[in-house]
Amino acid sequence: MSSPQLKFCPFCGAPLQIQGSRFCPSCGAGLVSNQINNAQSSILTESKHEAPQDEEQETKLKVYDLGVRLEETTAAILQKMGWSTQLRQRMPTRSGPNAEIDVLLTRGNRRRAVECKNYDTSRAVGIAELRVFKNKLEDIEIASGLFVTSSYFSKDAQDFSESNMLEVWDRDELREKYFLYALGRLVNPSLVKDPVLPVQMSYTQAATLQLKNSQAVQLQAAKLFYHPYILVKYRLRCERTDPTKKKHVVVDDGTAVVDALDGDVINPGTGILSGIGDLLKNAQERAESKSEKIVYNDLLSLSPEKQTILKTSDYDVSVAEAEVSEESAISLMKGYVVKKNTKTVTYQKGRKEDLDISTMKIVPKKKEIIPRGSKLVYVPKWDLQYEAADWSFSRRFVASSGGVVEDPLAKCDKCKLIKKPAEVLCEVCGRPLCEKHSVFEDGRWMCSNHSSALKKQGILGKIPGFHRT
C-alpha cells in the first residue's frame, strides 16, 4: 500500500509545502515511509481493531504519532508555549554525580525540568517513577517539574503528583497540547458548522484567582480549545441458547462517545478503550481521566448548539479538525459495545444428585448492534498557564460546565493529608498556601521555608503553652 501524502512533518510538526519531499525542510528528518515506520513511537499506537482493514485504515491518525521521539515532540510543544528547550542535559547535583534531564526548559531566570517516559499504553506510570523524578528535582535544585508519558498514570501516581505539585501529561493531555499549540491540524473557528457545547465558564471566571495576593502570580497564556467528539447512539439485543435449551438475552441501549482525534471511546466505568490500538484501560492500573469524565457527562447532559466561534484579543481560540469520520466512529462504537457486553453465563446439566455446572461465553455480533444516529460535537476547554517565583502552573477546565481538570493553585502545597484551600502564594518561592502554613512578614506572604517567624514557630511549637499569634 502506498504511503499517504504528508501535510506536516511527523518529527517536528512543520508544514510541508512540497508534497513527496524526502526530507523535512525545517528539521531535516527523513520522510521516506520505511524511515517513519521504523522510528514511530507508541505515543498513539496504530489500530488493531476488529473492524475490517479498510475501516481500520480510516481510523488511523493522519498526524504521525505526534513525532518520532517523545522528548522531541514534548520539546516542540513547549517551544510553542514560549519556553527555550535543551534536550538530554547533564545537570550537576547536590549529591555528586550528574543527573540527566530529558528536556531542560528556560524562560528568563525560570527553569523547569521535564521527564519523558515513552511507555506502551498497556503499562501505566506508577508512583515509583514520580518519586524518582521528585528526588532528582531536589538533587539538581530545580523547583518545577513536568512528567510526560505516552501512556497513563496510576491512581497513586496522580495523587502523588497533586500532593507534590508535579505537572503531569498523559497520552490524552499530550495529544490535546499537540493540537492546542498548532502542531496538529486546526480549523478556522469561523468555519465550524457542527454544533458546540456553549461556554458556561467565561474567560474571567476561568482566569480569576481567589488569592489574597493574586498579584504575585502572572497569567502567561490563555487558550480556549475546541475538542471534537462523536456521539453514536446504539441498541443491542442478542439472544443465545445454552446446551440445556435455556435462553440468555443481552440488551444494551445507550450512547458511545468517541474522541474524534484518536478514536478512543471515553465512556466511563467500563475499563475498556475501544479506539486506536484496541487497548485496555484497567481502572486498577490507572486513574480514569478527569477530563474524560467531565466531557462525557457534559455531552450527555448539555444541549449542543450551532453557533459561530469567535476569535478574541483576550485569549487564543483553537479548533481541532476531526481525524475520525462518523462512519469510523460507528465501527469503533460496535467494537466497544461488543466488549462491554461480552459475558460468561453458567448453566447446570445432569441429574439433581449429580449436577454439572458449566459456563458459556456470550459474545454479541456486530450485526446485532443497531446504530441509531451519530453527530459531531465540539467541547470547549480552557488551558491557562501561570508563573509565580520559581513555579509554573497549568490550570485546566472544561468550559461547557466549569468542571475542574487541574488546578494546582487551588490547594495548599504544605498540607499533607487533607489539602486546605490556598489563600496566598509564598512571594519568595511561589507555593500556594493555606492560612496555617503562611505568615505575613516584612510586607510579604511567606511559607515556612522562607519566614523566620514560621521557622521559629517550628521550634517553639513543640513547647507546651506556645501558640502561633
N, C-alpha and C positions, 0 to 999 in steps of 0.2 A: 504494500500500500504506500503511495507517495506521501511525502511529508507535507503537512499543511503550510500555507504561507504565513510567515510570522509578521505581525504588525509591531511587536515590541520585542526587544532583546530579552531572552529568558534569564540572562545573567545580571544585567544592571537596570532593566526596565526602560531603557531609552527607546524612543520611537524609531522604526526602521523605514527610512524614506525610500530605499531601493529594495524592491522585492527580489528575493532569490540571492541576496548577498551572502557570501560565505563567512564574512566576519562582521561583528558589530563595529560601527564607526566610532562609538563612544569608548567602549572598554576593550575592544579588540578580540572578544571571545569568539570562538568558532561556532558557526551556526549550521554546520552540517548535521543531519538528523542523527547519525550514529554518535556524534560527539555529545549532542544534547541528551540522548537516551542514556548514554553511559554515565553522564555526570549528574543526572537528575537526582535530587534528594527525595526523602519521604515527607516533605512538607505537606504536599497534597497527593496522596497515593492514587495511582490510576485505578480505575474501576475494575472489580472482579464480580460485578453484579450479575444476577442470574438472567438479566434481560438478554435478548439476542444480540449478536455482535453489532449490528447496525444501530440499535438503540443504545448499546453501551458506548459506542463512539460519540453519540450525541451528548452524553452526559459528561464527557471529559472536558476539563477546563481548557479554554483557549489560551489562557496565560500559563506558561510552562513552569509549574512548581514554584512560582514566586522567586525564581533564581536558582542557581546551581547549589550554592552553599548557604546554609542558614546564616552564618556570620555576615556574608556579603549582602544578602538580602536585608537583614536587620540593619546593617550599616547604611544601606541605600535609603531605607525608610527614615532612619534617624537624621540623615543628612537633610532630607526634605523637611524635617521638623526643626531644623536650624542648628544642629549640632555639628561640630567638626569631629571626624571619626578616624581612629587608627586601629587597624586590625592586628590581633595577636601580639600584644605588647607585653614585654617582660618588665615587671614592676618591682622595685625594692620593697622589702618588708621589715617590720619591726623584729621579727623572729630570726632574720638572717637570710635564708635562701630566697632568690627572686621568685615571684609568682606570675603566671601568665594570665592575662586578661584577654578574652576573646575580642571585645571591642571596647576601646577607651574613648569616652566622649568628653569633649571640652567645649565650653561656651563662656567666654570671658574668663573669670577666675574659678568658675564652677567646673567640677569634674564628676563624671559618673562612670561606673564600671558595668559592663554587660557580659553576662554568661549565657552561652547558647548550647543547648542540648538537642541534637538532631536525632530524636528517637522515632522508632516506628510507633504508629498510633495505638498499637496494642499494648504499649508499655507507658504507664503514667509516671511522671516525675514525682518522686516521693520526698518526704521531709528531709531525708539524709542529704540529698543534693543541695537543698536550700540552706541547710545548716553549714555545709562546707563552704558555700558561697558567702554566707554571712560572716564566717570566720575569716575568709580571705579578704573581705572588705575591711574588717577591723585591722587585719595584719598590714594591708597596704595603705591604711588610713584614708579611705575614701568613704564618705558617709552614704551616698545614694547609689543604689544598685538596681539593675533591671535583669530579670531572668527570663529568657525566651526559649520556648521549646516548640518543635514541630508536632508534639504530642499533646498531652493534657497533664493536669496536676491532680494528685490525690487530694482528698478532703483534708488530711492532716497537713499537706504541703500548702494548701490555700490558707488554712488557719494560721500557719506559721508565717506566711508572707504578710498577712494582715497584721499580725502581732508585732512584726519586726520591720514594718514599713519597707518591705521589698516589693517593687512593682513587678508583676509577672504578666507575660503574654503567652497564652496557649495558642494552639493551632487556629482557633476561631478568631482570637484577637489579632494574631499576626496577619491573617487574611484580611480582616477589616482595615487594619492600619495600611496594608498594601494598597487597597483601593482608596482609602481616605486621603492618602498623601500622593495621589495622582500617579502611582506607578502602574495601576491597573487601568482598565477601560472605563471611561466615565461617559455619562450622558449629559448633554446640555440641559440644565434644570428646566428651562422654559419649554423644552420639547417633550417633557414627560406627559404622556397621555393616560397612563394607567392610574388607578386610584391610589391614594396615600392615606395613611393614618394621620389625622391632624395633629399639629404640635400643641400639646396641652401645657407643657413646661416651657415657658418663654426663655429667651436668652438671659434676661435679667434675673429670673428665678434660678436658672442653672448656674450663673456666674457669681451670684451673691454669696458671700461667706459670712456665717454667723459667728464672727470672732470680734473680741474687744479691740484687737489691734490688727484689723484686716489690712491696714496699710503696710504691714510687714511682709506681705506676700504679693507677688506680681503675677497677673494673668499674662502668659506669654502667647498663647494661641487659643482660638475658639473655633471649632468646626461643627457644622451640622451635617451629618452623613445620612443619606437615604439608602437603606439596605433593602434589596428586593427579595421577597419571599413569594412562593406559590402555594395557595391553599387548594387542596384537592379533596372534595367530598367523595365518600365511597360507601358502599354497602356490601356486606359479605354474608352469605348463608351457604354453609356446606354441611352435608349430611353423610355420615359414614356408618356402616353396619359391621359390628364385630362378629366373630365366629359363632357367637350364641344367638345371632339374629337381632341383638339389641341395637337400636339406633342411637347415634350420638350426633347432636346438632350443635354447630358452632355458628353464632350470629355476632356480627360486629357492624356498627353503623357509626361513622364518625368523619373527622376531617384530619388529613395529614398535612402538616406544614413543612414544606420543602424549602431549604435555603437555596435561592436561585443563583448563588455564587459558586457553590461547590456540590450541591445535591444532597446535603445532609438532611435527614428527616429529624426535626428538632422536638417532636412530641415528647414530653417528659414522662418519667415514671416507668418506661419500658426497659431501659438499659440497652436499647438497640439503636444502632446507627445504620440506616439503610441507604446511605448515599455512596459517594465515590469511595471505592475501596472495600465496600461491604464489610465494614469494621464493627466490632463490638465496643460499646461504651458501657462497661460494667460499673454500676453505681458504687460498688465497693472499691473499685480501682481508682476512680477519680470523682471529684465533686461535679455534680451537674452544673452546667453553666448558668450563672445568674441571668446573664443576658438572654439566653435561650428561654428560660422560664418566663421572664417578663414579656418577651416578644410573643411567645406562644399565647399567653393569657390576653395580651392586648389585641392580637389578631382575631381571637375568638370572641372577645367581649366588646370591642370598639367597632364603630362603623367607618369603613374607609370612604373617602370622598375623592371625586375628581376635582383637583384644584391646581392652580399654577404655582410652581415652586419658584420663589423669587430669590435672587441674589441680594446681598445686603452688605453695607460697609462695616457693620459691627462684627461680623463673623463670616467665615468661608462656608460655602454650601457645595457639597459634592453628592452626585447621584451615580451609583454604580450601575453599569449595564448588566442585565441578567445574562448569565452564562449558561443557564439551563432552560430549555424550552418547556412549554406546558405539556407537550407530548411526552417528553422525557420525564417530567415530574410525575405524570400518571404512571409510567413504568416503575419509577422509584417508589411511589406510593404502594404499588402492588407488592413489591418485594418486602416493604415494611409490614404490610398487613399480613402477608404470609407468615413472616417470622413472629409477629405479635400473637397470632392465633394458632401457631403450631403448639400442640399439647399432647400429652400422653394420658390415656384413659385406661382404667382397669376393668376387667370383666372376669366373671367366675364361670368355670365349666367343671363338669364332673358331678358325681352324686354328692348329696348333702354330707355324708360321712367321709367323703374323700374329695374335698373341694380343691381345685387347682386355680389359683389366682394368677392371671396373665395380664399383660399390658399390650396396648396397641397405640401407635403414634398416628395422630391425625395431622396431616399437612394439607391445608387448603390449596386449591389450584388457582392460578392467576385468573383463569377464565371464570371462576366463581365470584370474583371481585368486580363489582359494577361501579365504574366511575359515575359520579353524579354532578359533575361540573368542576371547573378549575378557574382560578383567576390570579393574576399577578398583583401584588400589593407592596408598596414601599413603606418601610418603617423608619421614622426619623430617630437619630441617636446623636446625643451631644458628646463631644470629645473636647475636654478643656485641659490645657497644660499650664501649671503654675510653678513658680520658683520662689523659694524663701531661703535666704542664707545658703547653707550647704546642700539643701534638699531640692529635689524636683518631684512634683506631684502630678498625677494624672487622675482627673475626675471624669466619670462616665455615667451617663443617664440615658434611659430610653425616653425620648422626648414626648412620645404619644401618651404616656401616663405619668412620667416623672419617676419611674422606677429606678432605684439606685443600683448600678452595676458595680461601681468602685468609687469610694470617696475617702481617701486616707486622711483628709483634713477634718473629718467629722468626729474622730475619736482620739482620745488621749493616747499618746505613744508610750507613756510611762506606766499606765495601768496594766497589770499583768493578767488577771483572770477576767474580770468584768470591766470592759472598756467604758469609761465615762465619756460623755460628750466633751469635745475640745472647746475651750473658751478663749484660749490665746495661743499664740505661737511664741516659742523662745526666740527672741530677737538677736541671739548670738548664733544658734545652730539651726533654727527653723523648725524644730519639732513641735507638733501640735500637743497642747497640754490642757488638762482639766484644772480646776481651782486648787485641788490638793497638791498637785505637782508643779505649781508655778508660784512665782512671787514677783511683785513689782519693786524693782530695786534700781536706784540711780536713774530713774526715768525710763526704764525698760522692763518688759516682762522677760523672765528668765526661767530656765529649768534648773534642776538640782546640780547639773554638771557645771553650770556657769554662775550660779548665785552663791555668794558667800553665806547669805542667811540660811539657805536651804542646806548647804553643806554643814553649817553649824548645827542646824536642827537635826541632821542625820546622826550627829554625835550626842547632842543633849536630849534628843527624843527618847533615848534609852534610859534616861534618868527619871525615876518616879517623880511625878508632880510637874514635869516640864511639858508645856503645851505650846503649839505654834500660835503666835499672835497675829 
